Amino acid sequence: MISTARRIFLTFACVTAAGSLAGLGAQSHAHVIQMPKEAQWGPAPPMLPAGAQIAVLAGDPTKAVPYTVRLKFPANYAIPAHSHPTDEHVVVASGALTFGMGEKLTKGATNKTLGVGGFALMPANMNHFAYTAAETTIVLYGQGPVEFKYVNPSDDPRNAKTATK
């Protein structure tokens, strides 16, 4: 039998935990129910190489809040070695995306290609790269703000634009 003091403690712990979890659901101000064909695509941010498209599904990837986006990459698209300050969660929705780890994008047998339904978690500050063979769409989610730190600064598309100005 549970003592009264222990029952009060357990009740307090459950209420406290429920209260702290309630904030997680409260971060979204509207529900989202969307089929892939309903995505509103636009050019991806300049931190990605040209050619990618983005559709924001929920949240704001530029702010310190949870976000979910779709990214569409053309065939033969490559993102050079980079890292992020936060974890990056990836689910392949169509096509295939190949990932590799390290300081430089290298194509080869040590990389892993994920097809539809494949999942990858890239921990914060881990150098990795990715590339496609055919058009590929992914769902990317995590805690913002999204940022790319390219291993080689000359691979950063933002630097190329600065150099041409």
C-alpha positions as CSV (number, residue, x, y, z in Angstrom):
1,M,0.0,0.0,0.0
2,I,1.3,3.5,-0.9
3,S,1.6,5.9,2.0
4,T,-0.3,9.3,1.9
5,A,3.0,11.2,1.7
6,R,4.2,9.1,-1.2
7,R,0.8,9.4,-3.0
8,I,1.0,13.2,-2.7
9,F,4.6,13.2,-4.0
10,L,3.7,11.0,-7.0
11,T,0.7,13.1,-7.8
12,F,2.8,16.3,-7.6
13,A,5.5,14.7,-9.9
14,C,2.9,13.6,-12.5
15,V,1.2,17.1,-12.5
16,T,4.6,18.8,-12.8
17,A,5.7,16.5,-15.6
18,A,2.4,17.0,-17.5
19,G,2.8,20.8,-17.1
20,S,6.3,20.8,-18.5
21,L,5.2,18.6,-21.5
22,A,2.2,20.8,-22.2
23,G,4.6,23.5,-23.4
24,L,5.8,21.2,-26.1
25,G,2.4,21.0,-27.8
26,A,1.7,24.7,-27.2
27,Q,4.6,25.8,-29.4
28,S,2.5,25.3,-32.5
29,H,-0.3,27.7,-33.0
30,A,-2.1,25.9,-35.8
31,H,-2.6,22.3,-36.9
32,V,-1.0,21.2,-40.2
33,I,-2.6,18.5,-42.3
34,Q,-0.9,18.4,-45.7
35,M,-0.4,16.1,-48.7
36,P,2.9,16.3,-50.5
37,K,1.3,17.8,-53.6
38,E,0.0,20.7,-51.4
39,A,3.5,21.9,-50.5
40,Q,4.3,25.5,-51.4
41,W,7.8,25.3,-52.8
42,G,10.3,28.1,-53.1
43,P,14.0,28.5,-53.5
44,A,16.1,27.1,-50.6
45,P,18.0,29.5,-48.4
46,P,21.4,30.6,-49.8
47,M,23.2,28.4,-47.2
48,L,22.4,25.5,-49.6
49,P,23.9,25.1,-53.1
50,A,21.7,26.5,-55.8
51,G,19.0,24.3,-57.2
52,A,17.3,23.1,-54.0
53,Q,13.8,24.0,-53.2
54,I,12.1,24.3,-49.7
55,A,8.6,24.1,-48.4
56,V,8.2,25.0,-44.7
57,L,5.6,22.7,-43.1
58,A,5.7,23.8,-39.5
59,G,7.7,26.2,-37.2
60,D,10.3,28.6,-38.4
61,P,13.7,27.1,-39.2
62,T,15.3,30.5,-38.7
63,K,14.3,30.7,-35.0
64,A,15.1,28.7,-31.9
65,V,11.9,26.6,-32.2
66,P,11.0,23.2,-33.5
67,Y,10.6,23.1,-37.3
68,T,9.7,20.8,-40.1
69,V,10.5,21.4,-43.8
70,R,10.6,19.5,-47.0
71,L,13.6,19.9,-49.2
72,K,13.7,18.9,-52.9
73,F,17.1,18.3,-54.5
74,P,17.6,17.9,-58.3
75,A,19.5,15.0,-59.8
76,N,23.2,15.0,-59.2
77,Y,22.9,17.6,-56.4
78,A,25.6,17.7,-53.7
79,I,26.0,19.4,-50.4
80,P,29.7,19.6,-49.4
81,A,31.0,18.6,-46.0
82,H,29.4,20.7,-43.3
83,S,28.0,20.5,-39.7
84,H,25.1,22.1,-37.8
85,P,25.0,23.5,-34.3
86,T,21.9,21.4,-33.6
87,D,20.8,17.8,-34.4
88,E,19.4,17.2,-37.9
89,H,16.7,14.6,-38.5
90,V,16.2,13.4,-42.1
91,V,13.5,11.2,-43.6
92,V,13.7,10.4,-47.4
93,A,10.3,11.0,-48.9
94,S,11.1,10.3,-52.6
95,G,14.2,9.3,-54.5
96,A,17.4,8.5,-52.6
97,L,20.0,10.5,-50.6
98,T,23.5,9.3,-50.0
99,F,25.3,10.4,-46.8
100,G,28.9,10.3,-45.9
101,M,31.0,11.5,-42.9
102,G,34.1,13.4,-42.9
103,E,35.9,16.6,-43.9
104,K,35.4,16.4,-47.7
105,L,32.6,15.1,-50.0
106,T,33.9,11.8,-51.5
107,K,31.7,9.4,-53.4
108,G,32.3,5.8,-52.6
109,A,31.4,2.5,-51.0
110,T,31.8,3.8,-47.4
111,N,28.8,6.1,-47.8
112,K,25.3,5.0,-47.2
113,T,22.4,5.6,-49.6
114,L,18.9,5.9,-48.1
115,G,15.8,5.2,-50.1
116,V,12.2,6.1,-49.5
117,G,11.4,5.8,-45.8
118,G,15.1,5.9,-44.8
119,F,16.0,7.9,-41.7
120,A,19.2,9.7,-40.7
121,L,20.2,11.6,-37.5
122,M,23.2,13.8,-37.9
123,P,24.2,14.9,-34.4
124,A,25.2,18.5,-33.8
125,N,28.7,19.5,-34.9
126,M,29.3,16.2,-36.9
127,N,30.9,16.8,-40.3
128,H,28.9,15.1,-43.0
129,F,27.9,15.5,-46.7
130,A,25.1,14.4,-49.0
131,Y,24.4,13.9,-52.6
132,T,21.7,12.6,-55.0
133,A,21.7,10.6,-58.3
134,A,18.1,11.4,-59.1
135,E,15.6,14.0,-57.9
136,T,15.1,13.5,-54.2
137,T,12.7,15.0,-51.6
138,I,13.4,14.8,-47.9
139,V,11.6,15.8,-44.7
140,L,14.0,17.6,-42.4
141,Y,13.1,18.4,-38.8
142,G,14.7,19.5,-35.6
143,Q,15.2,22.5,-33.3
144,G,16.1,25.7,-35.0
145,P,17.8,27.8,-35.9
146,V,19.1,25.9,-38.9
147,E,22.7,26.8,-39.8
148,F,25.4,25.3,-41.9
149,K,29.1,25.5,-41.1
150,Y,31.0,24.3,-44.2
151,V,34.3,22.5,-43.4
152,N,35.9,24.3,-46.3
153,P,34.7,28.0,-46.4
154,S,35.1,28.1,-50.2
155,D,32.3,25.4,-50.4
156,D,29.9,27.8,-48.7
157,P,27.6,29.2,-51.4
158,R,27.1,32.4,-49.3
159,N,30.9,33.1,-49.7
160,A,30.7,32.7,-53.5
161,K,28.0,35.4,-53.6
162,T,30.0,37.7,-51.4
163,A,33.1,37.2,-53.6
164,T,31.2,38.2,-56.8
165,K,29.9,41.5,-55.4
